C-alpha cells in the first residue's frame, strides 16, 4: 500500500472542496493510504508569478515543511499548475543549500493526480461510468510545462458511456493564467468566452478539466450565458457511477 501526502491546493480547499474530497476517495479506492497535513498552505505561485519571489519563498518553505512532515511515498495534487510550481521549488532556493535539498526531495515526490494514477499506479479503468458527451480542456501549465497530456485522456476514455468530443481551439489558453485574469480582465474574459462558445458548438454536456482555476474561469462564462454545460474536475468524473 502506497502512502500519499495529499496537497489540496488553495482553490479546491476554499472554493471547490468536492474536488479534494473526490480526489482523496479516488486514491483510497485505488488502494492508497492518504494523509493530509492541515499545516499546508499556498504553494506560492500567485506571488512568484507576480514578481514577489522573496515573499513567495516564505509560503514555499511552509509548504515544504508541511508536505514533508508526514512520512509518505508520494505527494499527490489535483492540479497541474500547482504541481508544476512545487516542482520548480529548487530554483528558488539555489542560495540556501539546506532548503534546496528539501525542495529537491519534494519536487521528486510530487505528482499531478492523473499522472500518478496512470504512470505510478498503472491504472486507466477506474470503473467509472457517465452517459454524456464531454469536452476536455487541456490546461496550459499542465500540458505545456508539466508535460502531462495523455494521462487524463487515457482515464476519460475508459469511463463507460462517456463520449469525448473535440472542439475548435481546444489547445488554446482559457484566459485564466492566475493573476493574468486579474491584471488583464477584459482580455481574459474574451479568451474564456471564445473557448466556451467552441465547447457549446461541439455539443458537449460536460466540460472536464484538471485545474480548478481554469474550470472556475470557464464556468463563470457558462453561468452568465445560461448554458446547460456542467463543469467538473476529472476527479469528480472518475468517482461517478
HELIX and SHEET records of a PDB file:
HELIX    1   1 UNK A   10  UNK A   14  1                                   5    
HELIX    2   2 UNK A   17  UNK A   29  1                                  13    
HELIX    3   3 UNK A   45  UNK A   49  1                                   5    
HELIX    4   4 UNK A   53  UNK A   69  1                                  17    
HELIX    5   5 UNK A   80  UNK A   87  1                                   8    
HELIX    6   6 UNK A   89  UNK A   92  1                                   4    
HELIX    7   7 UNK A   97  UNK A  109  1                                  13    
HELIX    8   8 UNK A  113  UNK A  115  1                                   3    
HELIX    9   9 UNK A  116  UNK A  120  3                                   5    
HELIX   10  10 UNK A  140  UNK A  140  1                                   1    
HELIX   11  11 UNK A  141  UNK A  145  3                                   5    
HELIX   12  12 UNK A  150  UNK A  156  1                                   7    
HELIX   13  13 UNK A  180  UNK A  183  1                                   4    
HELIX   14  14 UNK A  185  UNK A  201  1                                  17    
HELIX   15  15 UNK A  212  UNK A  225  1                                  14    
HELIX   16  16 UNK A  234  UNK A  238  1                                   5    
SHEET    1   A 4 UNK A  33  UNK A  35  0                                        
SHEET    2   A 4 UNK A   3  UNK A   7  1                                        
SHEET    3   A 4 UNK A  74  UNK A  77  1                                        
SHEET    4   A 4 UNK A 110  UNK A 112  1                                        
SHEET    1   B 4 UNK A 160  UNK A 164  0                                        
SHEET    2   B 4 UNK A 129  UNK A 136  1                                        
SHEET    3   B 4 UNK A 206  UNK A 209  1                                        
SHEET    4   B 4 UNK A 230  UNK A 233  1                                        
END                                                                             
